[in-house]
Amino acid sequence: MQIDATTGRPPYDQRPETIAAGPAPPGIVRTRFDTVATVLGVIGILSAVVIFGILSYAAPDPKQIYDASRSGDPLPRGFRQLLARDAIRPIYDPEFVTAGATPWRDDTLVIGIEQDGEAKAYPVSFLNGREMVIDRIAGIPVLVTW
């Protein structure tokens, strides 16, 4: 093994603790630990960036969402908007009666939901006028729409 006269050490590429990463500047010894530490550092930084991105995500402002009818962009041929956006208010707190107490005929068209033994029926004739019911069934929030 040769010894460098100025440093008293073997040349960089002949030292057993180094890896083949190219020539190092004079006086610097690269080890496997340095490489592993660098890789782990890069992984840590990337992980922090991803986590920060997830934590800083904010839902878009509904007023900033694109709406073709308000933007002035041309609408599809034949498109007619009869009512303004959100003109039909949903039903928020529907009231229910038992099936035997309803005045409906047996062939009344309904949208039915059953969850954990609790059942509810929403007559389509009501939904024709209001279109949406915001309700809960067995403690689970639901949106019934027609």
Backbone as JSON, one array per atom type, in Angstrom:
{
  "sequence": "MQIDATTGRPPYDQRPETIAAGPAPPGIVRTRFDTVATVLGVIGILSAVVIFGILSYAAPDPKQIYDASRSGDPLPRGFRQLLARDAIRPIYDPEFVTAGATPWRDDTLVIGIEQDGEAKAYPVSFLNGREMVIDRIAGIPVLVTW",
  "N": [[0.84, -1.16, 0.0], [0.56, 2.19, -0.83], [1.8, 5.23, 0.62], [0.82, 8.53, 1.1], [3.01, 11.22, 0.83], [2.57, 13.82, 1.79], [0.32, 13.74, 3.48], [0.64, 11.48, 5.0], [-0.99, 9.31, 4.87], [-2.75, 6.54, 3.29], [-3.55, 6.78, -0.23], [-6.77, 8.13, -1.17], [-8.51, 6.36, -2.66], [-7.58, 3.88, -1.88], [-8.19, 3.35, 0.7], [-9.75, 1.3, 3.11], [-12.24, 1.96, 4.32], [-13.69, 3.53, 2.65], [-16.06, 4.18, -0.02], [-16.83, 3.54, -3.45], [-17.26, 6.38, -4.66], [-16.32, 8.28, -6.26], [-13.55, 10.59, -6.61], [-12.51, 12.1, -3.59], [-12.27, 15.38, -2.15], [-9.07, 16.67, -1.06], [-8.16, 15.57, 2.18], [-10.72, 14.77, 2.98], [-12.72, 12.15, 4.0], [-14.87, 9.78, 2.82], [-17.36, 7.74, 4.11], [-19.26, 4.67, 4.5], [-21.2, 5.2, 6.39], [-21.54, 7.99, 6.13], [-22.84, 8.11, 3.64], [-25.21, 6.65, 4.13], [-26.31, 8.26, 6.13], [-26.75, 10.59, 4.66], [-28.67, 9.71, 2.77], [-30.78, 9.0, 4.53], [-31.27, 11.51, 5.61], [-32.23, 12.92, 3.37], [-34.57, 11.42, 2.87], [-35.95, 12.01, 5.23], [-36.36, 14.79, 4.95], [-37.98, 14.86, 2.64], [-40.19, 13.44, 3.63], [-41.08, 15.21, 5.61], [-41.87, 17.36, 4.02], [-44.02, 16.23, 2.59], [-45.79, 15.58, 4.71], [-46.24, 18.15, 5.76], [-47.54, 19.26, 3.56], [-49.91, 17.75, 3.51], [-51.05, 18.41, 6.0], [-51.44, 21.13, 5.69], [-53.4, 21.37, 3.82], [-56.25, 22.9, 2.58], [-59.75, 22.98, 2.23], [-61.33, 23.85, -0.85], [-62.62, 27.14, -1.42], [-66.04, 27.54, -1.74], [-66.99, 29.67, -3.24], [-65.02, 30.1, -5.05], [-65.08, 28.03, -6.81], [-65.43, 26.86, -10.09], [-68.13, 27.96, -12.03], [-70.06, 27.55, -14.67], [-72.42, 28.87, -15.43], [-72.25, 31.31, -14.16], [-69.89, 32.38, -15.01], [-69.81, 33.56, -17.49], [-68.94, 32.2, -19.64], [-69.66, 30.51, -22.72], [-72.63, 28.58, -22.72], [-73.79, 25.16, -23.1], [-75.46, 24.41, -26.18], [-78.9, 25.04, -26.28], [-79.18, 25.0, -23.54], [-80.96, 25.92, -20.71], [-81.31, 27.72, -17.86], [-83.56, 27.53, -15.47], [-84.02, 28.15, -12.8], [-82.31, 29.99, -10.26], [-79.05, 29.19, -8.97], [-79.07, 27.02, -6.16], [-81.72, 27.64, -5.56], [-83.78, 25.97, -4.83], [-84.66, 24.95, -1.79], [-83.46, 22.47, 0.49], [-85.15, 19.9, 2.44], [-84.78, 20.0, 5.82], [-85.39, 19.01, 8.46], [-87.18, 16.5, 8.49], [-90.46, 15.25, 9.28], [-91.86, 12.28, 10.59], [-94.26, 9.62, 10.38], [-95.83, 6.59, 11.51], [-96.04, 3.68, 9.36], [-98.65, 2.72, 9.18], [-100.12, 4.97, 9.82], [-100.03, 6.7, 7.72], [-101.5, 8.56, 4.99], [-101.09, 7.55, 2.5], [-101.43, 5.62, -0.5], [-101.0, 2.09, -1.1], [-99.43, 1.74, -3.36], [-97.81, 3.95, -3.6], [-95.07, 5.75, -4.79], [-91.91, 5.64, -3.37], [-88.75, 6.58, -1.91], [-86.8, 4.47, -0.16], [-85.06, 3.81, 2.89], [-83.11, 1.73, 4.96], [-81.48, 1.09, 7.95], [-79.72, -0.59, 10.35], [-82.08, -1.64, 11.51], [-83.77, 0.58, 11.62], [-86.1, 2.23, 9.65], [-87.0, 4.34, 6.93], [-89.19, 6.18, 4.78], [-89.38, 8.16, 1.9], [-91.56, 10.02, 0.17], [-91.82, 10.24, -3.33], [-93.46, 12.14, -4.46], [-93.28, 14.3, -2.68], [-90.57, 14.86, -2.95], [-90.44, 15.75, -5.56], [-91.0, 18.44, -5.44], [-89.16, 19.56, -3.63], [-86.73, 18.22, -3.86], [-84.4, 17.48, -2.3], [-83.57, 15.89, 0.78], [-82.23, 16.3, 3.9], [-81.13, 14.29, 6.34], [-81.03, 11.97, 9.17], [-80.31, 8.59, 9.76], [-80.4, 5.98, 11.92], [-78.47, 7.37, 13.31], [-76.66, 8.08, 11.36], [-75.67, 10.48, 9.01], [-77.59, 11.34, 6.13], [-78.24, 12.08, 2.68], [-80.99, 12.43, 0.83], [-82.0, 12.35, -2.42], [-83.72, 13.42, -5.39]],
  "CA": [[0.0, 0.0, 0.0], [1.34, 3.42, -0.92], [1.5, 6.27, 1.6], [1.0, 9.88, 0.56], [4.08, 11.87, 1.58], [2.11, 15.06, 2.43], [-0.66, 13.49, 4.54], [1.03, 10.34, 5.79], [-2.08, 8.34, 4.79], [-2.86, 5.94, 1.96], [-4.42, 7.55, -1.13], [-8.19, 7.99, -0.86], [-9.14, 5.2, -3.27], [-7.05, 2.64, -1.34], [-8.59, 3.2, 2.1], [-10.81, 0.28, 3.17], [-13.53, 2.45, 4.81], [-14.35, 4.37, 1.65], [-16.82, 3.5, -1.07], [-16.53, 4.1, -4.78], [-18.14, 7.5, -4.93], [-15.52, 9.29, -6.96], [-12.47, 11.12, -5.77], [-12.89, 13.08, -2.57], [-11.31, 16.46, -2.02], [-8.0, 16.33, -0.11], [-8.48, 15.67, 3.6], [-12.09, 14.34, 3.27], [-12.89, 10.7, 3.88], [-16.28, 9.39, 2.74], [-17.59, 6.39, 4.63], [-20.62, 4.18, 4.26], [-22.06, 5.91, 7.32], [-21.88, 9.28, 5.53], [-23.8, 7.89, 2.57], [-26.48, 6.26, 4.75], [-26.84, 9.45, 6.8], [-27.25, 11.5, 3.62], [-29.91, 9.14, 2.25], [-31.8, 9.15, 5.56], [-31.59, 12.93, 5.7], [-33.08, 13.26, 2.22], [-35.87, 10.8, 3.11], [-36.58, 12.79, 6.29], [-36.8, 16.08, 4.41], [-39.11, 14.58, 1.76], [-41.32, 13.07, 4.48], [-41.57, 16.44, 6.25], [-42.56, 18.15, 3.0], [-45.29, 15.57, 2.32], [-46.65, 15.75, 5.88], [-46.64, 19.55, 5.81], [-48.52, 19.46, 2.49], [-51.18, 17.15, 3.92], [-51.61, 19.16, 7.12], [-51.78, 22.49, 5.31], [-54.45, 21.35, 2.8], [-57.51, 23.54, 2.94], [-60.8, 22.74, 1.26], [-61.51, 25.03, -1.69], [-63.71, 28.05, -1.11], [-67.1, 27.3, -2.72], [-67.16, 30.83, -4.13], [-63.95, 30.06, -6.04], [-65.28, 26.89, -7.7], [-65.9, 27.28, -11.41], [-69.55, 27.82, -12.31], [-70.21, 28.01, -16.05], [-73.55, 29.78, -15.58], [-71.88, 32.64, -13.64], [-68.59, 32.81, -15.53], [-69.92, 34.26, -18.76], [-68.55, 31.3, -20.72], [-70.84, 30.03, -23.45], [-73.22, 27.36, -22.2], [-74.15, 24.24, -24.17], [-76.6, 24.81, -27.0], [-80.18, 24.6, -25.75], [-79.18, 25.02, -22.08], [-81.77, 26.98, -20.1], [-81.34, 27.61, -16.41], [-84.84, 28.1, -15.07], [-83.92, 28.67, -11.43], [-80.96, 30.36, -9.82], [-78.37, 28.15, -8.2], [-79.53, 26.87, -4.77], [-83.05, 28.23, -5.41], [-84.66, 24.99, -4.19], [-84.12, 24.62, -0.47], [-83.73, 21.1, 0.92], [-85.88, 19.67, 3.68], [-83.74, 19.73, 6.82], [-85.87, 18.22, 9.6], [-88.45, 15.88, 8.11], [-91.25, 14.61, 10.34], [-92.3, 10.97, 10.14], [-95.32, 8.9, 11.09], [-95.73, 5.15, 11.25], [-96.57, 3.28, 8.06], [-100.11, 2.59, 9.28], [-100.76, 6.27, 10.0], [-99.91, 7.54, 6.51], [-102.66, 8.54, 4.1], [-100.64, 7.13, 1.17], [-101.88, 4.33, -1.01], [-99.94, 1.08, -1.06], [-98.58, 1.81, -4.55], [-97.12, 5.25, -3.63], [-93.64, 5.63, -5.1], [-91.09, 6.21, -2.31], [-87.35, 6.18, -1.78], [-86.72, 3.89, 1.17], [-83.74, 3.55, 3.48], [-83.14, 0.95, 6.2], [-80.16, 0.94, 8.54], [-79.73, -1.09, 11.73], [-83.45, -1.81, 12.0], [-84.55, 1.81, 11.47], [-86.49, 2.39, 8.24], [-87.7, 5.58, 6.59], [-89.64, 6.26, 3.39], [-89.51, 9.53, 1.43], [-92.41, 9.93, -1.03], [-91.31, 10.95, -4.5], [-94.32, 13.31, -4.69], [-92.69, 15.4, -1.9], [-89.25, 15.18, -3.5], [-90.6, 16.48, -6.82], [-91.02, 19.88, -5.17], [-88.01, 20.02, -2.84], [-85.61, 17.5, -4.44], [-83.39, 16.96, -1.37], [-83.87, 15.79, 2.21], [-81.04, 16.07, 4.72], [-81.71, 13.56, 7.47], [-80.18, 10.98, 9.82], [-80.94, 7.3, 9.99], [-79.55, 5.24, 12.86], [-77.36, 8.25, 13.69], [-75.78, 8.32, 10.21], [-76.25, 11.51, 8.15], [-77.88, 10.93, 4.76], [-78.86, 13.03, 1.76], [-81.9, 11.76, -0.07], [-82.22, 13.28, -3.52], [-84.54, 12.92, -6.5]],
  "C": [[0.9, 1.24, 0.0], [0.9, 4.39, 0.16], [1.79, 7.61, 0.95], [1.99, 10.61, 1.44], [3.58, 13.11, 2.31], [1.16, 14.79, 3.59], [-0.26, 12.36, 5.46], [-0.04, 9.26, 5.8], [-2.08, 7.69, 3.42], [-3.73, 6.84, 1.07], [-5.88, 7.18, -0.89], [-8.77, 6.69, -1.41], [-8.59, 3.87, -2.76], [-7.44, 2.43, 0.12], [-9.77, 2.24, 2.18], [-12.17, 0.84, 3.59], [-14.27, 3.3, 3.8], [-15.12, 3.52, 0.66], [-16.52, 4.2, -2.39], [-17.53, 5.18, -5.11], [-17.39, 8.6, -5.65], [-14.46, 9.85, -6.04], [-13.0, 12.16, -4.8], [-11.87, 14.2, -2.56], [-10.25, 16.08, -0.99], [-8.46, 16.53, 1.33], [-9.88, 15.21, 3.97], [-12.18, 12.84, 3.02], [-14.39, 10.41, 3.88], [-16.4, 7.95, 3.24], [-19.0, 5.95, 4.28], [-21.61, 4.88, 5.18], [-22.48, 7.26, 6.75], [-22.95, 9.13, 4.47], [-25.17, 7.53, 3.15], [-27.11, 7.47, 5.43], [-27.41, 10.43, 5.79], [-28.59, 11.0, 3.07], [-31.04, 9.3, 3.26], [-32.21, 10.61, 5.73], [-32.51, 13.37, 4.57], [-34.48, 12.67, 2.42], [-36.64, 11.59, 4.18], [-37.13, 14.11, 5.79], [-38.02, 15.87, 3.51], [-40.36, 14.23, 2.57], [-41.92, 14.31, 5.14], [-42.34, 17.29, 5.25], [-43.94, 17.55, 2.71], [-46.25, 15.78, 3.49], [-47.12, 17.18, 5.99], [-47.7, 19.83, 4.75], [-49.88, 18.92, 2.87], [-51.83, 17.99, 5.01], [-52.05, 20.57, 6.72], [-52.85, 22.54, 4.24], [-55.7, 22.01, 3.33], [-58.52, 23.26, 1.84], [-61.01, 24.01, 0.42], [-62.71, 25.85, -1.25], [-64.8, 27.85, -2.16], [-67.3, 28.46, -3.68], [-66.1, 30.85, -5.24], [-64.1, 28.91, -7.03], [-65.9, 27.39, -9.0], [-67.38, 26.99, -11.58], [-69.79, 28.41, -13.69], [-71.33, 29.02, -16.2], [-73.23, 31.18, -15.07], [-70.62, 33.2, -14.29], [-68.68, 33.64, -16.79], [-69.46, 33.4, -19.93], [-69.8, 30.82, -21.45], [-71.32, 28.7, -22.88], [-73.58, 26.43, -23.36], [-75.4, 24.7, -24.91], [-77.89, 24.22, -26.42], [-80.27, 24.63, -24.23], [-80.02, 26.21, -21.6], [-81.78, 26.76, -18.6], [-82.59, 28.31, -15.93], [-84.79, 28.74, -13.69], [-82.48, 29.03, -11.13], [-80.36, 29.21, -9.03], [-78.83, 28.19, -6.74], [-80.9, 27.5, -4.53], [-84.01, 27.27, -4.72], [-84.02, 24.57, -2.87], [-84.42, 23.17, -0.11], [-84.62, 21.07, 2.15], [-84.85, 19.25, 4.72], [-84.2, 18.83, 7.97], [-87.2, 17.58, 9.26], [-89.14, 15.25, 9.33], [-91.83, 13.32, 9.77], [-93.45, 10.46, 11.0], [-95.14, 7.42, 10.79], [-96.38, 4.83, 9.91], [-98.09, 3.18, 8.08], [-100.82, 3.93, 9.38], [-100.68, 7.17, 8.76], [-101.18, 7.48, 5.68], [-102.3, 8.02, 2.7], [-101.26, 5.79, 0.79], [-100.7, 3.36, -0.98], [-99.0, 1.15, -2.25], [-97.87, 3.17, -4.7], [-95.63, 5.02, -3.85], [-92.83, 6.35, -4.02], [-89.63, 5.83, -2.53], [-87.2, 5.71, -0.34], [-85.29, 3.64, 1.6], [-83.97, 2.74, 4.75], [-81.71, 0.8, 6.68], [-80.33, 0.52, 9.98], [-81.14, -1.16, 12.32], [-84.31, -0.56, 11.93], [-84.83, 2.01, 9.98], [-87.24, 3.69, 8.06], [-88.06, 5.54, 5.11], [-89.88, 7.73, 3.05], [-90.34, 9.49, 0.15], [-91.86, 10.81, -2.16], [-92.16, 12.2, -4.78], [-93.82, 14.52, -3.88], [-91.37, 15.84, -2.52], [-89.34, 15.89, -4.85], [-90.54, 17.99, -6.6], [-89.78, 20.38, -4.46], [-86.71, 19.35, -3.24], [-84.6, 16.89, -3.47], [-83.93, 16.94, 0.05], [-82.56, 15.49, 2.92], [-81.54, 15.5, 6.04], [-80.63, 12.71, 8.12], [-80.98, 9.7, 9.96], [-79.96, 6.45, 10.79], [-78.31, 6.05, 13.21], [-76.4, 8.59, 12.55], [-76.41, 9.41, 9.34], [-76.44, 10.99, 6.72], [-78.44, 12.11, 3.98], [-79.68, 12.23, 0.79], [-82.22, 12.76, -1.18], [-82.97, 12.6, -4.64], [-84.35, 13.8, -7.7]]
}
